[in-house]
Amino acid sequence: MIGIIKKAISFFALISGLLILSFIYPTLFFYVNRIHGKPDLSIVIMLFLTHVILVGNVFIFGWAFNFVKSTKKHVLIAVTVISLFPTLYFGYGMYQNTLDWSFTVEKWKSHPQERVYMVDEMLKKYELRGRNREEVENLLGKPDQQKDDVVVYVLGDERALFSIDSEYLIIRYDQNEKVSNYSISVD
């Protein structure tokens, strides 16, 4: 009976490990490489828990087949170390995205097609509402399009699996030439 329970637990560990490799790592790969995601608490926790679950699954699998007490212990250690590589890869990728796509006035003006990766940080760092046109243009440069009280900055390709549209920062001014509202739009 105990042998059947051990094999059932190891089967569960194997299936859940495969699901992690099949779904969570591709999702993280998309987040880091396609969206140029930066680390936030939920992603870091997911990355850490994924590694912990994978290592736990390896040890559960080893326990079920008596690897832990046998001479095959080095296999478990090797798998544990190897499973650390995706965690380090995604962690480094998010760290690199933070360095590459942090908002600076120079980066914003010199990389107009990459603004889409900087806009969220810029909006967190600088409150646009209440700023006058001159302050906004000193921060963001001349707008790409302008009509009356609305200006548009092209941010670049949308952040999506298949980027077929562009994203825009749309800023509206009131009658006093101060920002009354802004939004990010996809066409």
C-alpha atoms as a printed R data frame, in Angstrom:
    type eleno elety resid chain resno      x      y       z
1   ATOM     1    CA   MET     A     1  0.000  0.000   0.000
2   ATOM     2    CA   ILE     A     2  2.804  2.423   0.892
3   ATOM     3    CA   GLY     A     3  4.477  1.663  -2.454
4   ATOM     4    CA   ILE     A     4  1.308  2.678  -4.323
5   ATOM     5    CA   ILE     A     5  1.033  5.925  -2.327
6   ATOM     6    CA   LYS     A     6  4.694  6.728  -3.010
7   ATOM     7    CA   LYS     A     7  4.225  6.126  -6.725
8   ATOM     8    CA   ALA     A     8  1.041  8.241  -6.781
9   ATOM     9    CA   ILE     A     9  2.845 11.095  -5.014
10  ATOM    10    CA   SER     A    10  5.790 10.842  -7.398
11  ATOM    11    CA   PHE     A    11  3.410 10.820 -10.376
12  ATOM    12    CA   PHE     A    12  1.775 13.996  -9.022
13  ATOM    13    CA   ALA     A    13  5.219 15.564  -8.517
14  ATOM    14    CA   LEU     A    14  6.226 14.668 -12.061
15  ATOM    15    CA   ILE     A    15  3.001 16.035 -13.614
16  ATOM    16    CA   SER     A    16  3.089 19.259 -11.598
17  ATOM    17    CA   GLY     A    17  6.762 19.735 -12.503
18  ATOM    18    CA   LEU     A    18  5.941 19.300 -16.180
19  ATOM    19    CA   LEU     A    19  3.074 21.779 -15.883
20  ATOM    20    CA   ILE     A    20  5.432 24.322 -14.348
21  ATOM    21    CA   LEU     A    21  7.908 23.833 -17.159
22  ATOM    22    CA   SER     A    22  5.117 23.968 -19.763
23  ATOM    23    CA   PHE     A    23  3.210 27.022 -18.538
24  ATOM    24    CA   ILE     A    24  4.997 29.137 -15.956
25  ATOM    25    CA   TYR     A    25  8.418 29.331 -17.611
26  ATOM    26    CA   PRO     A    26  7.017 30.282 -21.044
27  ATOM    27    CA   THR     A    27  4.899 32.917 -19.307
28  ATOM    28    CA   LEU     A    28  7.957 34.291 -17.547
29  ATOM    29    CA   PHE     A    29  9.915 34.159 -20.808
30  ATOM    30    CA   PHE     A    30  7.169 36.212 -22.493
31  ATOM    31    CA   TYR     A    31  7.077 38.672 -19.581
32  ATOM    32    CA   VAL     A    32 10.829 39.204 -19.544
33  ATOM    33    CA   ASN     A    33 11.688 39.092 -23.250
34  ATOM    34    CA   ARG     A    34  8.595 40.317 -25.081
35  ATOM    35    CA   ILE     A    35  7.039 42.789 -22.677
36  ATOM    36    CA   HIS     A    36 10.438 43.727 -21.183
37  ATOM    37    CA   GLY     A    37  8.952 43.275 -17.733
38  ATOM    38    CA   LYS     A    38 10.629 44.637 -14.682
39  ATOM    39    CA   PRO     A    39 10.609 42.898 -11.326
40  ATOM    40    CA   ASP     A    40  7.611 43.496  -9.150
41  ATOM    41    CA   LEU     A    41  6.748 41.612  -5.987
42  ATOM    42    CA   SER     A    42  4.256 39.207  -7.568
43  ATOM    43    CA   ILE     A    43  6.663 38.143 -10.336
44  ATOM    44    CA   VAL     A    44  9.576 37.697  -7.921
45  ATOM    45    CA   ILE     A    45  7.382 35.586  -5.631
46  ATOM    46    CA   MET     A    46  6.183 33.505  -8.599
47  ATOM    47    CA   LEU     A    47  9.768 32.987  -9.753
48  ATOM    48    CA   PHE     A    48 10.923 31.985  -6.261
49  ATOM    49    CA   LEU     A    49  7.959 29.665  -5.645
50  ATOM    50    CA   THR     A    50  8.419 28.048  -9.052
51  ATOM    51    CA   HIS     A    51 11.987 27.169  -8.159
52  ATOM    52    CA   VAL     A    52 10.996 25.913  -4.695
53  ATOM    53    CA   ILE     A    53  8.209 23.763  -6.180
54  ATOM    54    CA   LEU     A    54 10.513 22.316  -8.827
55  ATOM    55    CA   VAL     A    55 13.178 21.449  -6.264
56  ATOM    56    CA   GLY     A    56 10.497 20.013  -3.968
57  ATOM    57    CA   ASN     A    57  9.158 17.903  -6.805
58  ATOM    58    CA   VAL     A    58 12.609 16.537  -7.537
59  ATOM    59    CA   PHE     A    59 13.009 15.478  -3.911
60  ATOM    60    CA   ILE     A    60  9.506 13.991  -3.755
61  ATOM    61    CA   PHE     A    61 10.245 12.024  -6.912
62  ATOM    62    CA   GLY     A    62 13.567 10.919  -5.431
63  ATOM    63    CA   TRP     A    63 11.922  9.937  -2.142
64  ATOM    64    CA   ALA     A    64  9.342  7.810  -3.936
65  ATOM    65    CA   PHE     A    65 12.014  5.879  -5.774
66  ATOM    66    CA   ASN     A    66 14.493  5.805  -2.876
67  ATOM    67    CA   PHE     A    67 17.035  8.018  -4.657
68  ATOM    68    CA   VAL     A    68 17.671 10.056  -1.537
69  ATOM    69    CA   LYS     A    69 19.095  7.149   0.445
70  ATOM    70    CA   SER     A    70 20.849  5.542  -2.469
71  ATOM    71    CA   THR     A    71 23.975  6.420  -4.376
72  ATOM    72    CA   LYS     A    72 21.863  8.438  -6.832
73  ATOM    73    CA   LYS     A    73 21.768 11.373  -4.439
74  ATOM    74    CA   HIS     A    74 24.153 13.245  -6.745
75  ATOM    75    CA   VAL     A    75 21.485 13.098  -9.475
76  ATOM    76    CA   LEU     A    76 19.050 14.954  -7.209
77  ATOM    77    CA   ILE     A    77 21.655 17.584  -6.403
78  ATOM    78    CA   ALA     A    78 22.475 18.030 -10.099
79  ATOM    79    CA   VAL     A    79 18.799 18.443 -11.010
80  ATOM    80    CA   THR     A    80 18.373 20.953  -8.176
81  ATOM    81    CA   VAL     A    81 21.323 23.007  -9.403
82  ATOM    82    CA   ILE     A    82 20.190 22.792 -13.031
83  ATOM    83    CA   SER     A    83 16.690 23.963 -12.075
84  ATOM    84    CA   LEU     A    84 18.296 27.080 -10.649
85  ATOM    85    CA   PHE     A    85 19.383 28.246 -14.134
86  ATOM    86    CA   PRO     A    86 15.912 29.294 -15.382
87  ATOM    87    CA   THR     A    87 15.349 31.153 -12.112
88  ATOM    88    CA   LEU     A    88 18.639 33.016 -12.532
89  ATOM    89    CA   TYR     A    89 17.944 33.645 -16.234
90  ATOM    90    CA   PHE     A    90 14.541 35.252 -15.601
91  ATOM    91    CA   GLY     A    91 15.798 37.138 -12.563
92  ATOM    92    CA   TYR     A    92 18.731 38.559 -14.522
93  ATOM    93    CA   GLY     A    93 16.455 39.376 -17.461
94  ATOM    94    CA   MET     A    94 14.143 41.417 -15.248
95  ATOM    95    CA   TYR     A    95 17.113 43.153 -13.647
96  ATOM    96    CA   GLN     A    96 18.556 43.968 -17.096
97  ATOM    97    CA   ASN     A    97 15.179 45.333 -18.231
98  ATOM    98    CA   THR     A    98 15.208 47.613 -15.205
99  ATOM    99    CA   LEU     A    99 18.604 48.975 -16.246
100 ATOM   100    CA   ASP     A   100 17.827 49.197 -19.964
101 ATOM   101    CA   TRP     A   101 14.335 50.683 -19.807
102 ATOM   102    CA   SER     A   102 14.336 52.923 -16.763
103 ATOM   103    CA   PHE     A   103 12.917 56.299 -17.684
104 ATOM   104    CA   THR     A   104 15.334 59.115 -18.347
105 ATOM   105    CA   VAL     A   105 14.675 62.166 -20.481
106 ATOM   106    CA   GLU     A   106 17.604 61.213 -22.728
107 ATOM   107    CA   LYS     A   107 16.393 57.633 -23.296
108 ATOM   108    CA   TRP     A   108 12.830 58.842 -23.918
109 ATOM   109    CA   LYS     A   109 13.959 61.293 -26.584
110 ATOM   110    CA   SER     A   110 16.608 59.101 -28.230
111 ATOM   111    CA   HIS     A   111 14.609 55.805 -28.343
112 ATOM   112    CA   PRO     A   112 11.095 56.785 -29.442
113 ATOM   113    CA   GLN     A   113 10.126 53.228 -30.473
114 ATOM   114    CA   GLU     A   114 11.094 51.934 -27.029
115 ATOM   115    CA   ARG     A   115  9.070 54.471 -25.024
116 ATOM   116    CA   VAL     A   116  6.428 51.821 -24.456
117 ATOM   117    CA   TYR     A   117  8.790 50.124 -21.984
118 ATOM   118    CA   MET     A   118  9.509 53.380 -20.123
119 ATOM   119    CA   VAL     A   119  6.076 55.000 -19.971
120 ATOM   120    CA   ASP     A   120  4.787 53.203 -16.872
121 ATOM   121    CA   GLU     A   121  7.821 54.162 -14.829
122 ATOM   122    CA   MET     A   122  7.662 57.733 -16.154
123 ATOM   123    CA   LEU     A   123  4.019 58.072 -15.128
124 ATOM   124    CA   LYS     A   124  4.810 56.725 -11.643
125 ATOM   125    CA   LYS     A   125  7.811 59.013 -11.279
126 ATOM   126    CA   TYR     A   126  6.289 62.237 -12.657
127 ATOM   127    CA   GLU     A   127  2.747 63.419 -12.085
128 ATOM   128    CA   LEU     A   128  1.636 64.967 -15.369
129 ATOM   129    CA   ARG     A   129 -1.670 66.417 -14.159
130 ATOM   130    CA   GLY     A   130 -1.325 70.117 -13.465
131 ATOM   131    CA   ARG     A   131  1.913 70.546 -15.430
132 ATOM   132    CA   ASN     A   132  1.965 73.187 -18.141
133 ATOM   133    CA   ARG     A   133  2.931 72.510 -21.771
134 ATOM   134    CA   GLU     A   134  6.472 73.764 -21.330
135 ATOM   135    CA   GLU     A   135  7.112 71.442 -18.375
136 ATOM   136    CA   VAL     A   136  5.725 68.463 -20.304
137 ATOM   137    CA   GLU     A   137  7.805 69.274 -23.388
138 ATOM   138    CA   ASN     A   138 10.940 69.673 -21.261
139 ATOM   139    CA   LEU     A   139 10.254 66.226 -19.842
140 ATOM   140    CA   LEU     A   140  9.041 64.383 -22.965
141 ATOM   141    CA   GLY     A   141 10.185 66.513 -25.891
142 ATOM   142    CA   LYS     A   142  7.994 67.770 -28.711
143 ATOM   143    CA   PRO     A   143  4.854 65.687 -29.247
144 ATOM   144    CA   ASP     A   144  4.559 63.466 -32.298
145 ATOM   145    CA   GLN     A   145  1.077 64.802 -33.055
146 ATOM   146    CA   GLN     A   146 -0.796 67.855 -31.845
147 ATOM   147    CA   LYS     A   147 -4.294 69.171 -32.345
148 ATOM   148    CA   ASP     A   148 -5.687 72.016 -30.266
149 ATOM   149    CA   ASP     A   149 -5.642 70.922 -26.639
150 ATOM   150    CA   VAL     A   150 -4.559 67.292 -27.286
151 ATOM   151    CA   VAL     A   151 -1.004 66.067 -27.868
152 ATOM   152    CA   VAL     A   152  0.099 62.548 -28.694
153 ATOM   153    CA   TYR     A   153  3.401 60.778 -28.083
154 ATOM   154    CA   VAL     A   154  3.947 57.559 -30.029
155 ATOM   155    CA   LEU     A   155  5.205 54.934 -27.594
156 ATOM   156    CA   GLY     A   156  5.972 52.108 -30.019
157 ATOM   157    CA   ASP     A   157  4.566 48.663 -30.688
158 ATOM   158    CA   GLU     A   158  1.944 47.486 -28.211
159 ATOM   159    CA   ARG     A   159  2.991 45.192 -25.386
160 ATOM   160    CA   ALA     A   160  1.318 41.982 -26.479
161 ATOM   161    CA   LEU     A   161  2.149 38.520 -27.722
162 ATOM   162    CA   PHE     A   162  1.492 39.628 -31.299
163 ATOM   163    CA   SER     A   163  2.143 43.340 -31.681
164 ATOM   164    CA   ILE     A   164 -0.010 44.522 -34.553
165 ATOM   165    CA   ASP     A   165 -0.918 47.928 -33.148
166 ATOM   166    CA   SER     A   166  0.912 50.830 -31.559
167 ATOM   167    CA   GLU     A   167  0.544 52.426 -28.151
168 ATOM   168    CA   TYR     A   168  0.187 56.163 -27.612
169 ATOM   169    CA   LEU     A   169  0.375 58.541 -24.680
170 ATOM   170    CA   ILE     A   170 -2.462 61.035 -25.142
171 ATOM   171    CA   ILE     A   171 -2.314 64.206 -23.081
172 ATOM   172    CA   ARG     A   172 -5.180 66.691 -22.830
173 ATOM   173    CA   TYR     A   173 -4.705 70.283 -21.702
174 ATOM   174    CA   ASP     A   174 -7.310 72.543 -20.135
175 ATOM   175    CA   GLN     A   175 -7.966 76.189 -21.066
176 ATOM   176    CA   ASN     A   176 -5.044 77.256 -18.806
177 ATOM   177    CA   GLU     A   177 -2.610 75.071 -20.816
178 ATOM   178    CA   LYS     A   178 -2.200 72.636 -17.900
179 ATOM   179    CA   VAL     A   179 -2.555 68.871 -18.194
180 ATOM   180    CA   SER     A   180 -6.092 67.947 -17.280
181 ATOM   181    CA   ASN     A   181 -5.967 64.288 -18.239
182 ATOM   182    CA   TYR     A   182 -3.776 61.699 -19.914
183 ATOM   183    CA   SER     A   183 -4.173 58.101 -21.037
184 ATOM   184    CA   ILE     A   184 -2.379 55.324 -22.838
185 ATOM   185    CA   SER     A   185 -4.211 54.174 -25.917
186 ATOM   186    CA   VAL     A   186 -3.792 51.348 -28.417
187 ATOM   187    CA   ASP     A   187 -4.923 51.800 -32.012
